Amino acid sequence: MSQKISKKPNILFIGIDDLRPELGCYGSEIAISPNLDKLAGQGLLFENAYCQQAICGPSRASLLTGIRPETSGVFHNYIKFRDVDSDVVTLPQYFKNNGYETVYMGKIFHHGDLDDEKSWSRLPALDSMSGIKKSVGFALKKNNIDRAKTRKEMVAKYGDVAKYGLASGVAYEAADVSDNTYVDGYNTELAIATMKEMVAKNKKPFFLGLGYNKPHLNWVSPKKYWDLYDRSKIAESLTSQTESPKNGATMGVHPSLELRVRSGIPKKGPIDKELAITLKHAYLACVSYVDAQIGKMIGALEKEGLRENTIIIVWSDHGWHLGDMGIWGKATNYEIATRVPLLIWTPDMPTGSKGKTTDALVELVDMYPTLADLVGFEIPKHVEGTSFKPLLTNPNLTWKTAAFSQFPSPALREWGGFPIRPAMRETYFGPLLKEVEEKIKKQQKEKWNRNLFENTLMGYAMRTQQYRFIVWKDRENPKKTPVFIELFDHNIDPLETTNIASQKPELVKELMIQFNKGWQGNSPKKTI
């Protein structure tokens, strides 16, 4: 039975972890993503959407509270947003307070913030899953044995610091199992059951958050998704940009620690081509696995007669370097880490906007005000984003003049964005960290200061339609001259291979004026 159109629309809020725009609808020649491609063909695709920080915790805290990292101070995965601001009203909480049933499955907030009681009005329909086994991290016995053995060895050798991810198991798995053996398939079935239960039990509109864990490491997915790909074609698709940007900030690229903590991955040095092919294969298989689950979820929505009164929005928390710039992971201020896929479909979207792409610059922090706007709610005053509802009517509107992201010293941060713990230097990462540190000292010379580069240096990225402008500043002394500046011209250098800041002093001055206006000064005209 379909819902009456007169009631407020439901919200299907789909988040995907670590997904860069590696989708067919974004021009990927290798990714197999028919369901997201179909959604893009029905709705609006944002070509230039950016996260506010390319790491899970801060990005999700920002988009779900509507507050930018610079304002909240949530700069790494170990800061809980409620510890910073206990009274902030989150996106799902705002909908709950205004009459919605709100519930989540999977990863919506980051771990540690997931069970935010103020945000959710109910629990998932777990009773409906009694006939389905709980999902597993690894399906193969050998991989579970390897992880347990490695963890025991690491803790024995390095102590408590090993518990911060040093023994994360193998990087990938392709077991011949059902979709619901792994967490994303399980959560999709749980989401479908919960949706049915909500519709049957009450007349409230729902806000259903469905957070997919893949393609976050470890890259585990059923074998049938691996079988979709031809290894020789993956080899042809590997990045040609295997070096960090020429004249770029040495503190701006990291040593791929997030990948290197996995079993079978070199602890220093380059990733060889054969391994790189396998790793990208694993990532792509996860993309296709998640795409299939999203197709299943939207299919269930349609079967229940709910599609005609449900807003669907799909986003990723940040991008990912798959060997690009010589690194593997997120956690940089560059295009490959900050640009994300963003798709939206609404029941009343104008026919002329369906299947269209907009080049407008938008930010993940804009989703909060947009969804509030779309259902007719007043936008909360604390929100630091801009509703992009007008773009759904006219995708070609003149919009923001810049999008903003930030990240503190990627080279000297752990994979959760946390400053390097002293004990971490005593692990097998010690030589690698020393090597990175020497590169920074060589470039920065007299500017080198351990406390600055490890703790207070922040890279602020401004993305205009043509340029990426990164300003490296001391957060404790914001009025001091920037430590370093990077500038990339996307008209001639879309892969950001060469920092041209030193060659373009007048352009740097011009962009610095724009940068200093902040997000407010680069917002769309109030008259739109």
Sequence and secondary structure as in RCSB ss.txt:
>XXXX:A:sequence
MSQKISKKPNILFIGIDDLRPELGCYGSEIAISPNLDKLAGQGLLFENAYCQQAICGPSRASLLTGIRPETSGVF
HNYIKFRDVDSDVVTLPQYFKNNGYETVYMGKIFHHGDLDDEKSWSRLPALDSMSGIKKSVGFALKKNNIDRAKT
RKEMVAKYGDVAKYGLASGVAYEAADVSDNTYVDGYNTELAIATMKEMVAKNKKPFFLGLGYNKPHLNWVSPKKY
WDLYDRSKIAESLTSQTESPKNGATMGVHPSLELRVRSGIPKKGPIDKELAITLKHAYLACVSYVDAQIGKMIGA
LEKEGLRENTIIIVWSDHGWHLGDMGIWGKATNYEIATRVPLLIWTPDMPTGSKGKTTDALVELVDMYPTLADLV
GFEIPKHVEGTSFKPLLTNPNLTWKTAAFSQFPSPALREWGGFPIRPAMRETYFGPLLKEVEEKIKKQQKEKWNR
NLFENTLMGYAMRTQQYRFIVWKDRENPKKTPVFIELFDHNIDPLETTNIASQKPELVKELMIQFNKGWQGNSPK
KTI
>XXXX:A:secstr
    TTS  EEEEEEETT  S SGGGT SS   HHHHHHHHHSEEEEEEE SSSSHHHHHHHHHHT  HHHH   
STT  HHHH TT   HHHHHHHTT EEEEEE SS TTTTT TTT SS   GGGGTTS    S  SHHHHHHHHHH
HHHHHHHHGGGGGTTT   BSEE  S  GGGSHHHHHHHHHHHHHHHHHHH  S EEEEEEE TTSSSEE  HHH
HTTS HHHHHHHS S  S  BT  GGGS   HHHHTSBTS SSS   HHHHHHHHHHHHHHHHHHHHHHHHHHHH
HHHTT GGGEEEEEEES   EESGGG EES SSSHHHHEE EEEE TT  GGGTTEEEEEEEEGGGHHHHHHHHT
T    TT  S   HHHHH TT    S EEEEES GGGB TTS B  GGGGGSTTHHHHHHHHHHHHHHHGGG  H
HIIIIIEEEEEEE SSEEEEEEEETTSTTS  SEEEEEETTT TT  B  GGG HHHHHHHHHHHHTHHHHTS  
TT 
